[in-house]
Amino acid sequence: MLSLLPCLLTNEAFKPEDLAVSINYGLDRVRFLRPVRVGSQIRARQKITAVEEKKAGHWRVRTEATLEVKGENQPAMIAELITLLAFK
C-alpha cells in the first residue's frame, strides 16, 4: 500500500510556480489499519498539515495521506509524508 502512494498522489494541477525540484524527505507515523484484498478499488487523499521554510527557497511540506478502500468505513492506511520543495 505504501509503495502505491507516489502514483496515486501525483497531481499535475498542484505544481507551484518556479518549482525546481521536489524531494521525498521521508515518512512519519505510518499506520496500517486494515488489509486490502486483491482486486479492491482504492483511492488516496492528501492534505497539507504543515509548511516550514528551511532556508531561502527551500520549504519542508508535511502532508497526511489516507488510503481508502471502496465500500469500507475505515481507511486502510494513514501516513505522514514529508517533502522538500526547492524553488528557482
Stockholm file with secondary structure:
# STOCKHOLM 1.0

chainA/1-88         MLSLLPCLLTNEAFKPEDLAVSINYGLDRVRFLRPVRVGSQIRARQKITAVEEKKAGHWRVRTEATLEVKGENQPAMIAELITLLAFK
#=GR chainA/1-88 SS CGGGHHHHTCCTTCCCTTEEEEEEEEEEEEEECSCCCTTCCEEEEEEEEEEEEEETTEEEEEEEEEEEETTCSSCSEEEEEEEEEEEC
#=GC SS_cons        CGGGHHHHTCCTTCCCTTEEEEEEEEEEEEEECSCCCTTCCEEEEEEEEEEEEEETTEEEEEEEEEEEETTCSSCSEEEEEEEEEEEC
//
